[in-house]
Amino acid sequence: MELNRRNETHINILDIYNTYFSSIYDRLSSAEQFYPYFKNWYFEKVVPEILNNKRDILFEIRDNSVVGLSLVKFEEKKLCTLKVFEEYQNKGFGLQLFEKSFEALETDKPFLTVSEEKYLEFKKIFKYYNFELTDVKKGLYRHDKLEYFFNQR
């Protein structure tokens, strides 16, 4: 009987992990329109590397609600994804997430890329932090679409 309880506990922990990472993906899934393999990348690369301490998810929380999050990759000092949820945008939470990401990555000039559609949305913030545009690639993730690279080492 004791063995069965252990297995049930193990399954419940796995269910908790799956629910946790799936609910985060649900909030980020709109990135799929700019990065066609985003779901595969998230579940096959990001989640295992979070569990191995190679990446992390940083949350911005206000009044017991998650208002946004960022995904960082430590080795590359890369800010992979930053998202302030729509209902909380234009309230300064994005800047706070950038600051948390800088702290976690131990740099105020993280490597990051942004799609051409999101470039104008982030341009003011990139200028504010004096990020350096280091490359522009066409067709990297989608045919004929530009990807802007910042602070590439």
C-alpha positions as CSV (number, residue, x, y, z in Angstrom):
1,M,0.0,0.0,0.0
2,E,2.8,2.4,0.8
3,L,4.3,2.0,-2.7
4,N,1.0,3.0,-4.3
5,R,0.9,6.2,-2.2
6,R,4.4,7.1,-3.4
7,N,3.4,6.6,-7.0
8,E,0.3,8.7,-6.5
9,T,2.4,11.5,-5.0
10,H,4.8,11.2,-7.9
11,I,2.1,11.5,-10.4
12,N,0.5,14.4,-8.6
13,I,3.9,16.3,-8.7
14,L,4.2,15.6,-12.4
15,D,0.6,16.9,-12.9
16,I,1.5,20.0,-11.0
17,Y,4.6,20.6,-13.2
18,N,2.6,20.0,-16.3
19,T,-0.2,22.3,-15.2
20,Y,2.3,25.0,-14.2
21,F,4.3,25.0,-17.4
22,S,1.2,24.7,-19.6
23,S,-0.5,27.6,-17.9
24,I,2.6,29.7,-18.6
25,Y,2.7,28.6,-22.2
26,D,-1.0,29.6,-22.5
27,R,-0.1,33.2,-21.6
28,L,2.8,33.2,-24.1
29,S,1.2,31.3,-27.0
30,S,0.6,34.4,-29.0
31,A,4.3,34.4,-29.8
32,E,3.6,31.5,-32.1
33,Q,2.5,34.0,-34.8
34,F,6.0,35.4,-34.9
35,Y,7.9,32.3,-34.1
36,P,6.2,29.3,-35.7
37,Y,8.0,26.7,-33.6
38,F,7.5,28.5,-30.3
39,K,5.5,25.7,-28.7
40,N,8.1,23.1,-29.5
41,W,10.9,25.4,-28.3
42,Y,9.1,26.1,-25.1
43,F,8.3,22.5,-24.1
44,E,11.3,20.8,-25.5
45,K,14.0,23.3,-24.7
46,V,12.9,25.9,-22.2
47,V,11.1,23.7,-19.7
48,P,13.9,21.1,-19.4
49,E,16.5,23.8,-19.1
50,I,14.5,25.6,-16.4
51,L,14.5,22.3,-14.5
52,N,18.3,22.1,-15.0
53,N,18.9,25.7,-13.9
54,K,20.1,26.9,-17.3
55,R,17.1,29.1,-17.7
56,D,14.5,30.8,-15.5
57,I,11.1,32.3,-15.6
58,L,10.8,35.7,-13.8
59,F,7.4,37.0,-12.8
60,E,6.1,40.5,-12.2
61,I,3.3,40.3,-9.6
62,R,0.9,43.1,-8.4
63,D,-2.0,42.6,-6.0
64,N,-1.5,38.8,-6.1
65,S,-1.8,38.7,-9.9
66,V,0.9,37.8,-12.4
67,V,1.0,40.9,-14.7
68,G,3.9,39.7,-16.8
69,L,6.9,37.4,-17.1
70,S,10.2,37.0,-18.8
71,L,12.3,33.9,-19.8
72,V,16.0,34.2,-19.5
73,K,18.9,32.0,-20.5
74,F,21.9,32.3,-18.2
75,E,24.8,31.0,-20.3
76,E,24.1,33.4,-23.2
77,K,22.9,36.2,-20.9
78,K,19.9,36.2,-23.2
79,L,16.5,37.6,-22.6
80,C,14.4,35.1,-24.6
81,T,10.9,36.4,-24.0
82,L,9.3,39.3,-22.2
83,K,5.6,39.7,-22.0
84,V,3.4,42.0,-20.0
85,F,-0.2,40.7,-20.3
86,E,-2.5,43.0,-22.2
87,E,-4.6,44.1,-19.3
88,Y,-1.5,45.4,-17.5
89,Q,0.4,47.1,-20.4
90,N,1.5,50.7,-20.3
91,K,1.9,50.8,-16.5
92,G,5.7,50.4,-16.2
93,F,5.6,46.7,-15.6
94,G,7.7,46.0,-18.7
95,L,10.6,48.2,-17.4
96,Q,10.4,46.3,-14.1
97,L,10.6,43.0,-15.9
98,F,13.6,44.3,-17.9
99,E,15.3,45.3,-14.6
100,K,14.6,41.8,-13.0
101,S,16.0,40.2,-16.1
102,F,19.1,42.3,-16.0
103,E,19.6,41.3,-12.3
104,A,19.1,37.6,-13.1
105,L,21.5,37.7,-16.1
106,E,24.0,39.9,-14.3
107,T,24.1,42.4,-17.2
108,D,22.2,45.5,-18.2
109,K,22.9,44.7,-21.9
110,P,21.4,41.2,-22.4
111,F,21.4,39.6,-25.8
112,L,17.9,39.6,-27.3
113,T,16.1,39.5,-30.6
114,V,12.8,40.9,-31.7
115,S,10.5,40.4,-34.7
116,E,9.9,43.2,-37.2
117,E,6.3,43.4,-36.1
118,K,7.4,44.0,-32.4
119,Y,10.4,46.2,-33.2
120,L,8.5,49.5,-33.0
121,E,6.7,48.4,-29.8
122,F,10.1,47.9,-28.1
123,K,12.2,50.5,-29.9
124,K,11.6,53.2,-27.2
125,I,12.7,50.8,-24.4
126,F,15.7,49.7,-26.4
127,K,16.7,53.3,-26.8
128,Y,16.1,54.0,-23.1
129,Y,18.5,51.2,-22.1
130,N,20.9,52.1,-24.9
131,F,20.8,48.7,-26.4
132,E,23.0,48.2,-29.5
133,L,21.4,46.9,-32.7
134,T,24.1,44.4,-33.8
135,D,22.4,42.5,-36.7
136,V,19.3,42.2,-38.7
137,K,18.5,38.8,-40.4
138,K,15.8,38.2,-43.0
139,G,13.9,34.9,-43.1
140,L,15.4,33.5,-39.8
141,Y,12.1,32.4,-38.3
142,R,9.6,33.3,-41.1
143,H,10.0,33.8,-44.8
144,D,10.8,37.4,-45.8
145,K,10.4,38.7,-42.2
146,L,13.2,40.5,-40.3
147,E,14.6,39.6,-36.9
148,Y,16.5,42.4,-35.1
149,F,19.4,41.4,-32.9
150,F,20.6,43.5,-29.9
151,N,23.7,43.4,-27.7
152,Q,25.0,40.3,-29.6
153,R,28.4,39.3,-28.3
